[in-house]
Amino acid sequence: MRRVQRTIGMMAFLLLGIGVAAAQAQPQFAGSYVLDPSQSQFPKHGNRPQSAPDAQRQPPQVTLVVAQQGNTLKITRTMVRGTHERSMTDTIVADGSDKVEPGYRGNVTVRSAFEGDRLVITHTRTRTTDQGTQTMSRESVWSLSPDGKVLTIDTTMHGPRGDRTMKTVYQRS
């Protein structure tokens, strides 16, 4: 009987240790961040040159607020340009499952998962047009600096006109 108790105790201890190690491996993105445009790299839109008024216009101030409980993240992105402010909130569950949402002329499938110390979010949009069905996708890879002060989001967009990449860097505020 004593041997069985020791075995059960050892198994419980090992399972607890595995659970703690898994919880520590998950990065913690919770916090408030401000976009650092000087560190970010944005895609060019077509081959058209930027006109003088657009070049002089200030970029919007972008704030990202992330609330995280386990593998559920509530992400609020706020953009302010002059007196205009716009906010969007998304909630994702980073468990690797597909979540299908209705979109304009089709559906959007979102898959989010932690991969080591990164969060990978994939959006796949399928829509019907006059030319047939089109599929576009966007993969965003979130990573934190070792000190947790810099959030980098590397995004690759795949579409009918080719691929584009973007890197947005946020400083913890």
N, C-alpha and C positions, 0 to 999 in steps of 0.2 A: 504494500500500500504506500509506504514511504517513497519507494522508487517512482511510482506513478505520480505522486504529488510533485516530486522534484522535476520529472519530465514535463509535466503540465506547467510548472512554474518557469522552467527554462524556455519553453515554447512561448509563453506569454511575454517573457522578457525580450526574446528575439523579435517577436511581432511588434512590440512597442518600439524597439530600436529601429526597425525598418520603417515604421510609420513616422517617427521623428525625423529620420534621414530623408524620407520622401517629402515631408513638409518643408524642410530646410532647403531642399533643392529647388523648390518653386520660387521664382523671383517675385519680389514685392514691388509692384509698380505704383502703389497708392501714393498720391501726392498731387501737388499742383506744379505745372511746368509752363514756361513761357518760351515760344519759338525764338530761336537764335538764327535770324536770316543769314548772318555772315558765315555761319558754319554749315548751312543747309544748301542743297543742290536741287534746283527745280528743273523740270523738263521744259524744253523749248516747245512752243506751240506753232508747228508748221515752219515754213521757211521765210515768213514775212518779218521784215525788220520792225523793231519796236519804234513806235512814233514818239516824238518828243514829249507830248503831254503824258503818255503812259510812263515814260522813263522818269519823269519828274514826280509822278504820283508816289506817295508813301505807301509801302506795303502795309497790309493790315497787321494789327497786333493780334497774335493767336495765343490763346491760353488753353491748356489741356488739363483737366481735372479728372483724376482717376481714383475711384473708390473701389477697393478690392476686398472681397471676402472669399477666401479659398480660391477656387477656379472661376468665380464670377466677378467680372469687371464691369463697372458702370463708367463709361467714358463720356465726358462732356467737353466738347470743343467749342470755344467762343472766339469769334472774330470781330474785331472792332476796327473800323476805318472811319476816322472823323467822328461824326455823331451817330453813325449807323452801327448797330450791334446785332449779331446773329449767333444763336447757339443751337447746337445739335447734340442730342444725347443718344448713345447706343449702349445696349447691355449685351455682353457676350458671355458665353459659358465655354471656358477653355477645356473641354473634355474630349475633343477630337471628333465629336458627332456633327452631322450635317443638320443645319437649320435652314429650311426653305421658307423664303418670304416672298410675297407677291411684289412685283415691281412693274414699271411702265412697260407694257407690251411683252411681259414675260416674267420669269421668276429669277430670284437671286438666292443662291445657295451659299451659306456662310459656314466655314469650318474654322474653329480656333482650338489651338492646343499648345501646351507648354512643351518645348523641346529643349531639355536641359535648362540653361539659364536664359532662354529666349522664349518669347511668345510669338507664334506664327498665326496670322489671321489671313484666310483666303476667301475672297468673294468671287463667285463665278456667276455671271449674268448671261442668261440665254433669252434672247428676244426674237420676235418674228417681225420681219420687215418685208417690204415689197420684193426685195432680192432673195428672200428666204430666211432661214434661221441663222442668227449670228451668236457666237459665244465670245464673251470677253471675260478676262479674269484679272484680279489684282491680288498680289501676295504682299503682305506687310510683315516685316520681321522686326519686332521690338526687342531692344537690348538696353541694359543699364550699364553705366560705367561702374568700375569696382567700388567707388565711393558712393554710388547711388545718386549723384548730383546731375548726371547728364543722361537723358533718355534719347536714344537714336532709333528712328524708324526708317528702315530701308524698304522701299516699295518698288515692285516691278509690276508694270501693267502690260498685259498681252491683249492685243486687239487686231481687227482686220487690217489695220494700217501698219502693223509692226509692234515692236516692244518699246516701252519707254521706262526709264528708271527715275527715281526721286529719292533723295535722302533728306529727312527733316530731323533737325537737332533741337532738342528742348533743354533748357536749363531749369533745374528745380528752383521754385520761387518760395 
